[in-house]
C-alpha cells in the first residue's frame, strides 16, 4: 500500500512540474515524455527493491 502511495506522489509531482513548464513553453511534448520515462524508471527501480 505504501509503495502505491509513493508512486502516486511521484507521478503527481511530475505532472505538476510538467504543467508548470508547459505554461512557460508552448511546445513541450518531448519534455512531458521525458518526465514519463523518469516516472516509469523510478517505479521499476522501486518494484525491484520491494521484490528482493
URGIKA-V429304 format. One record per pair of residues at least 4 apart in sequence whose C-alpha atoms are under 7 Angstrom apart, sorted by the first residue. I is the first residue (numbers start at 1). J is the second residue. Records with the same first field share a line. If there is no record, write none. Layout:
I: J + J
This chain:
1: 5
2: 6
3: 7
4: 8
5: 9
6: 10
7: 11 + 43
8: 12
9: 13
10: 14
11: 15 + 39
12: 16
13: 17
14: 18 + 35
15: 19
16: 20
17: 21
18: 22 + 32
19: 23
20: 24
21: 25
22: 26 + 28
28: 32
29: 33
30: 34
31: 35
32: 36
33: 37
34: 38
35: 39
36: 40
37: 41
38: 42
39: 43
40: 44
41: 45
42: 46
43: 47
44: 48
45: 49
46: 50
47: 51
48: 52
